[in-house]
Amino acid sequence: MQRPVAAGILTILGGFFILIGGVVFALIGAVFALFGLGSIVFTLGLAVGLFVILIGVLMVAVPVGHSVLGALAIVCAIVSILVALGGFVLGFLLTLAGGVLAILWKRSPPPYIITEARVVPPGSR
């Protein structure tokens, strides 16, 4: 079975960079929390990074949903700019490229034609 492997790998790599950016953003949030300015926004980067990694794994595991997963990867890449510093821009670009590749991926037709033969028992003519 053919799968959008390149799209999945790029998305997973982008997810790791977004996750690292989310960790940095969460540490910045922890510093702000020391001064009484706590917010849930600082931890959203971690969730987005994990979600992008999950999307990349699903692209390889479930190739039927490549269009939906590609669109989700693009949306998460855009959201990562706000909540995870874009994964140091590299995560944003990798995830965006993986999402575009997943949307544009086409399954090639099989090299052979599958037909069903009809069996006629002898003597029935």
C-alpha positions in Angstrom: 0.0 0.0 0.0 1.3 3.4 -0.9 1.5 6.1 1.8 2.4 9.8 2.0 5.6 9.1 3.8 7.4 12.3 3.0 4.5 14.4 4.2 4.3 12.4 7.4 8.0 12.7 8.1 8.1 16.4 7.5 5.1 16.9 9.7 6.6 14.8 12.5 9.9 16.8 12.3 8.0 20.0 12.3 6.0 18.8 15.3 9.2 18.2 17.3 10.4 21.7 16.6 7.0 23.1 17.6 7.2 21.0 20.8 10.6 22.4 21.6 9.3 25.9 20.9 6.3 25.1 23.2 8.6 24.0 26.0 10.5 27.3 25.7 7.2 29.2 25.6 6.1 27.3 28.7 9.3 28.2 30.5 8.7 31.9 29.7 5.2 31.4 31.0 6.6 30.0 34.2 8.7 33.0 34.7 5.7 35.3 34.2 3.7 33.1 36.6 6.3 33.9 39.3 5.2 37.5 39.0 1.5 36.6 39.1 0.8 36.6 35.4 -0.2 33.0 34.9 -2.0 31.9 31.7 -3.0 28.8 29.9 -1.7 30.2 26.6 1.9 29.3 27.5 1.1 25.6 27.7 -0.9 25.5 24.4 2.4 25.2 22.5 3.0 21.8 24.1 -0.4 20.6 23.1 0.0 21.9 19.5 3.4 20.2 19.2 2.0 16.9 20.4 -1.0 17.2 18.1 1.2 17.9 15.1 3.3 14.8 15.8 0.1 12.8 16.1 -1.1 14.2 12.7 2.2 13.2 11.1 1.9 9.6 12.4 -1.7 9.4 11.2 -0.6 10.6 7.8 1.6 7.5 7.4 -0.8 5.1 9.2 -4.1 6.2 7.6 -3.4 7.4 4.1 -7.1 7.6 3.2 -7.4 10.8 5.3 -4.5 12.6 3.7 -6.5 15.6 2.7 -8.0 16.2 6.1 -4.8 15.6 7.9 -2.9 17.9 5.6 -5.4 20.7 6.2 -5.1 20.1 10.0 -1.3 20.2 9.7 -1.5 23.6 7.9 -3.9 25.0 10.5 -1.7 23.8 13.4 1.4 25.3 11.7 -0.3 28.7 11.6 -1.5 28.3 15.2 2.0 27.4 16.3 3.2 30.8 15.4 1.1 32.2 18.2 1.5 29.6 20.9 4.9 28.0 20.3 7.0 30.7 18.6 6.4 28.8 15.3 8.8 26.1 16.4 11.6 28.6 15.8 10.2 29.1 12.3 11.7 25.8 11.2 8.9 23.8 12.7 6.3 26.1 11.1 7.9 25.6 7.6 8.4 21.9 8.0 4.8 21.4 9.1 3.5 23.6 6.4 5.4 21.7 3.8 4.2 18.4 5.2 0.6 19.6 5.1 0.8 20.8 1.5 2.5 17.5 0.4 -0.3 15.5 2.2 -3.0 17.5 0.4 -1.3 17.2 -3.0 -0.5 13.4 -2.6 -2.2 11.2 -5.1 -2.4 7.4 -4.9 -1.1 5.9 -8.1 -3.2 3.2 -9.7 -2.1 -0.4 -9.2 0.1 -1.7 -12.0 -2.4 -4.6 -12.7 -6.1 -4.9 -13.2 -8.0 -7.0 -10.7 -11.0 -8.9 -12.3 -13.2 -11.5 -11.0 -13.5 -14.6 -13.1 -16.8 -16.5 -13.5 -16.5 -20.2 -13.1 -18.9 -22.3 -15.2 -19.3 -25.8 -14.0 -18.8 -28.5 -16.7 -21.9 -30.0 -18.2 -24.1 -27.0 -17.6 -24.2 -25.8 -21.3 
